[in-house]
Amino acid sequence: MKTVKSLVAEAMDIVTTHSFDTARALHGRDDVVFVDVRDVRELEREGVIPGAVHAPRGMLEFWFDPTSPYHREVFAQDKDFVLFCAAGWRSALSARTLMEMGMQRVSHVEGGFEAWKAAGGPVAQKVTSRVEK
């Protein structure tokens, strides 16, 4: 049986990982979508990166797949998708999965939201709103 650590290590070997400085430079660009794969409770408790789209880890594949009845149009854009979670493990696994689905412009943030926040990246409170379609 593979461990979580081995799965994450395999994902890290093939997924582009952005440092905080690189991610900060990408944040807010028109050709980049930041995707938060954390659970909604984490967003409510810890805050969010302004402008990031929330796609919970459990729905990610369904929302990205254009043939899925759950597909979200935000993920059909011709943009780079930068994923993040709390510490970078779930986002690495998520990015790898999207790559296996055929996504080419997908990456993730090293250290996730915790590293972003610790380095002084902008953080906002979660605003409750309708799911983007």
LUMMIVEX-601548 format. One record per residue (C-alpha): residue number from 0; residue in one letter; x, y, z. Coordinates in nm, 2 decimals. Layout:
N
  seq  type       X       Y       Z
  NUM     a       X       Y       Z
...
***
This chain:
133
  seq  type       X       Y       Z
    0     m    0.00    0.00    0.00
    1     k    0.12    0.35   -0.08
    2     t    0.12    0.61    0.19
    3     v   -0.01    0.96    0.17
    4     k    0.35    1.09    0.19
    5     s    0.45    0.87   -0.10
    6     l    0.15    0.99   -0.31
    7     v    0.23    1.35   -0.23
    8     a    0.60    1.30   -0.31
    9     e    0.51    1.15   -0.65
   10     a    0.28    1.44   -0.72
   11     m    0.55    1.69   -0.62
   12     d    0.78    1.53   -0.87
   13     i    0.56    1.62   -1.16
   14     v    0.35    1.92   -1.06
   15     t    0.48    2.28   -1.09
   16     t    0.52    2.42   -0.75
   17     h    0.52    2.80   -0.70
   18     s    0.71    2.96   -0.41
   19     f    0.52    3.24   -0.23
   20     d    0.71    3.51   -0.43
   21     t    0.61    3.35   -0.76
   22     a    0.25    3.29   -0.65
   23     r    0.22    3.64   -0.52
   24     a    0.34    3.77   -0.86
   25     l    0.07    3.56   -1.03
   26     h   -0.20    3.66   -0.80
   27     g   -0.45    3.90   -0.95
   28     r   -0.34    3.85   -1.31
   29     d   -0.62    3.82   -1.57
   30     d   -0.47    3.50   -1.71
   31     v   -0.45    3.32   -1.38
   32     v   -0.72    3.17   -1.16
   33     f   -0.63    3.08   -0.80
   34     v   -0.83    2.77   -0.69
   35     d   -0.88    2.70   -0.32
   36     v   -0.94    2.32   -0.26
   37     r   -0.98    2.35    0.12
   38     d   -1.30    2.25    0.30
   39     v   -1.55    2.53    0.35
   40     r   -1.50    2.52    0.72
   41     e   -1.13    2.60    0.67
   42     l   -1.22    2.91    0.46
   43     e   -1.46    3.03    0.73
   44     r   -1.21    2.98    1.01
   45     e   -0.88    3.09    0.84
   46     g   -0.99    3.33    0.56
   47     v   -0.94    3.32    0.19
   48     i   -0.70    3.46   -0.07
   49     p   -0.90    3.74   -0.24
   50     g   -1.03    3.65   -0.58
   51     a   -0.96    3.28   -0.54
   52     v   -1.23    3.04   -0.66
   53     h   -1.34    2.77   -0.41
   54     a   -1.35    2.42   -0.55
   55     p   -1.36    2.17   -0.26
   56     r   -1.13    1.88   -0.31
   57     g   -1.43    1.64   -0.32
   58     m   -1.58    1.82   -0.62
   59     l   -1.27    1.93   -0.81
   60     e   -1.27    1.67   -1.08
   61     f   -1.65    1.70   -1.13
   62     w   -1.63    2.08   -1.16
   63     f   -1.33    2.08   -1.40
   64     d   -1.47    1.81   -1.63
   65     p   -1.67    1.98   -1.91
   66     t   -1.87    1.65   -1.97
   67     s   -1.98    1.64   -1.60
   68     p   -2.32    1.76   -1.51
   69     y   -2.15    1.95   -1.22
   70     h   -1.91    2.13   -1.45
   71     r   -1.84    2.50   -1.36
   72     e   -1.77    2.74   -1.65
   73     v   -1.50    2.92   -1.45
   74     f   -1.28    2.61   -1.51
   75     a   -1.34    2.61   -1.88
   76     q   -1.14    2.93   -1.93
   77     d   -0.82    2.95   -2.12
   78     k   -0.62    3.04   -1.81
   79     d   -0.35    2.90   -1.57
   80     f   -0.50    2.74   -1.26
   81     v   -0.30    2.78   -0.94
   82     l   -0.43    2.54   -0.67
   83     f   -0.37    2.57   -0.30
   84     c   -0.49    2.40    0.02
   85     a   -0.38    2.45    0.38
   86     a   -0.02    2.32    0.36
   87     g    0.03    2.21    0.00
   88     w   -0.04    1.84    0.01
   89     r   -0.40    1.83   -0.11
   90     s   -0.33    2.09   -0.38
   91     a   -0.03    1.88   -0.51
   92     l   -0.26    1.57   -0.53
   93     s   -0.53    1.78   -0.69
   94     a   -0.30    1.93   -0.95
   95     r   -0.17    1.59   -1.04
   96     t   -0.52    1.46   -1.08
   97     l   -0.61    1.75   -1.31
   98     m   -0.30    1.68   -1.51
   99     e   -0.40    1.32   -1.55
  100     m   -0.74    1.45   -1.68
  101     g   -0.55    1.64   -1.95
  102     m   -0.51    1.99   -1.79
  103     q   -0.18    2.14   -1.89
  104     r   -0.19    2.48   -1.72
  105     v   -0.22    2.37   -1.36
  106     s    0.02    2.42   -1.07
  107     h    0.01    2.47   -0.69
  108     v    0.15    2.69   -0.41
  109     e    0.43    2.55   -0.19
  110     g    0.32    2.54    0.17
  111     g   -0.04    2.64    0.07
  112     f   -0.25    2.89    0.25
  113     e   -0.05    2.87    0.57
  114     a    0.27    2.98    0.39
  115     w    0.08    3.24    0.20
  116     k   -0.06    3.39    0.52
  117     a    0.27    3.36    0.71
  118     a    0.46    3.55    0.43
  119     g    0.21    3.84    0.44
  120     g    0.00    3.75    0.13
  121     p   -0.34    3.93    0.12
  122     v   -0.61    3.75    0.32
  123     a   -0.98    3.83    0.34
  124     q   -1.27    3.69    0.54
  125     k   -1.49    3.44    0.35
  126     v   -1.80    3.60    0.20
  127     t   -2.10    3.37    0.17
  128     s   -2.22    3.38   -0.19
  129     r   -2.38    3.17   -0.46
  130     v   -2.15    2.91   -0.62
  131     e   -1.99    3.04   -0.94
  132     k   -2.13    2.88   -1.26
***
